[in-house]
């Protein structure tokens, strides 16, 4: 390795390490801010807080790494240009591409490390992070319920106005929304004046004892016309016990397709296996529904009618083959079958859309592991030429350009993934949209920096304006001379 390569590599890596540490610290503070409701005022000991932050740190790397490479590239090459070191290189016959060659190899190694990190460390950390947040409820049951907000605890959403006692087990002003178990849309609301949380280390059952309250439950009638009346049942109680099984909260199976956000806890091979299973399952549901629909329609023509149809093969009015009583029954059956089929179609469509979104989420998670590799190269080939063009180092102008470019990249990436999640765009394009849009910028900047062309050619913009003013002055000046 030549002295120049060592110098450029040392300059870049030193700047990159400094920038990465600073940005990582900033994003950690953002994480603390996002989860402040889960950390503040819950008497968490120092070890639990450290674990909480440690498990959430790896998810920050895909955001910090491309931004650090971008900013370090602009600062490093901006310093070289500002101190005329690039001018000395070019006078010695060393081009920009030659100067970037060693750093490109370094970025390649860094990209491989980033892929391995995203494929192995981040899924494990996500699994531990989600599992740890749920384990808090079992380690310290009172922490599962926060003051002044609804907390999701198993099959219940619980809100309390105030917690008291040594472990926060005494609750005041309790409101509980119980989730529907059978999916019929019914709602159950429980309100109590006060209550107490009772738990034991020997069992995973959390017992919530409520005092002086009321129990409200919506009733869903079988007849659709009665549902508009919104009937409900109300009862009062002096003491009411709710048993919450916390063991179900702490079991996170990465192979279970019903768990939301499981895609973030899988590596490439697991995602491939899961995607194959999800796709086959959805395709099987489609085929099964189409076969069941044809069977469900049935036949409205009985054997007698078939016999009559043979006698009258050219009749156009099939109902004329039946008596008035039979016609009424046929029309009633047809109407009932139609409503049943419409309901089945709507329900199946909702289920298939949900499964499609789940598949899209897994595809996005799969592509994201490769996008971070390309993003490292992309940000380097944007930052290095840009630094050489603007000829400014330090933390001033480079930060402005880096933030603008990264915000654009992150916004486009988020926008594309949101659309793809809702099946409005293929997941591949949703994940790679930001890279596709910014790649021409990297090519343009590299071309302009290689050919010593400025960031913006002001002559192209000012020349037409100058010609317009010249024509105006030529018309004004001769008229004054006359």
Beta strands, then each sheet from edge to edge (+ up, - down):
strand 1: 151-153
strand 2: 156-164
strand 3: 170-178
strand 4: 188-198
strand 5: 205-218
strand 6: 232-245
sheet 1: 1+ 2- 3+ 4- 5+ 6-
end
